[in-house]
Amino acid sequence: MIPPGKTIGILGGGQLGRMLGQAAQTMGYRVQVFEPVGPCPAGAVANREVNANYDDLEALKAFARECAVVTYEFENIPSGPLDAIAPLVPLHPRAEVLHVTQNRQREKAWLRMNGFPHVRYAEALDGDLAAVIGQVGRPCVVKTADFGYDGKGQMKIVSDADLEKAAAIFRGRRCVLERWVDFSCELSVIVARSSAGETKAFPVAENIHTRHILDFSIVPARVSAAALREAEQLAVAIAEKLGVVGLLAVEMFLAANGEVLVNELAPRPHNSGHWSLDGCETSQFEQHVRAVCGLPLGPVGVREPTVMVNILGDAWRWQDGRVVGEPNWLAVLSEPRAKLHLYGKAEPRPGRKMGHFTVRDRNLETALTRAKELQAQL
Ligand code: AMP
């Protein structure tokens, strides 16, 4: 067990690292953040921020030597640097977990090999999509194997013209082609597994994406008890099979025929778990700290039905590509059932996650209606 007072190192300095650091400090830990370019949102609330590239192994090792445990808040960390620090300090989740989950080809091959239900897919090398599209059928979506998030590096293919266009865009890149799923809704489950082997799953979230970016998370998810059970059991089984220590977020599609299919895995706190800061007995960030430090996991009961709404840079007032006004914060701040969370990012950009707010109510539909009104007023 790593007790409060010790130092937790976080690789990555975005909003996930920021909220993780805040939770760790609340529990009495010291926090240091490693991020190539500063100042960063997590560094602003950490005891120390180190700015160096991930391939600067000396800087990384010096950082690791000052920590009792190191964790990370995003997946796109090269595996070489992680191998360099692993002998110096416990790294959670371990580097192999990151290796599998940071690449869509490896992740899908892992799901297939271990018999977890996933979307039908094919691997495509060098943008040669025409050669494999027959294996998945149309419509389908092409996704780059690396460095894709929030719909970046993705394109839906329906027509021959789409296929030609996609082949040109994805030339020279490793990709996966995935069958387009006619889903009735998207779900996610965040599972915590501690270094002592204890496992707990947060309640299932129902997620609504707009233009491939998470817009709303709704808890409890409005799906059948059977679907809830299936989603939760699947996520726990995956976390155990992967041997994750920390959090694992499992994003899933609930298909129109009732099947639950895994879409993506992320071994870290996840946007669809932000509701837990206000709506759950333990937040996902506190739970991650507990898991990587070998503390008992906290309870995960829903305090009250909760809706989380992302605030993107689009919410600012824009004119000719320039920001001319702030969102209407007063709308959210004047609502007693709402909580505003901003990430301290200086520059809003369209599609950039700047913050989120939650709305709680005894009645979930009331919370959702109010959340939509506040989003419109923002
Ligand atoms: P991803 O980056 O894979 O999580 O994709 C972002 C979002 O795009 C998902 O949450 C879905 O809303 C949508 N999407 C991705 N893949 C598919 C698919 N195979 N079928 C239908 N929608 C998809």
Residues whose N, C-alpha, C, O or C-beta is under 5 A from the ligand:
A	BS01	AMP	V119 V141 Y149 D150 G151 E178 R179 W180 V181 H209 H212 E264
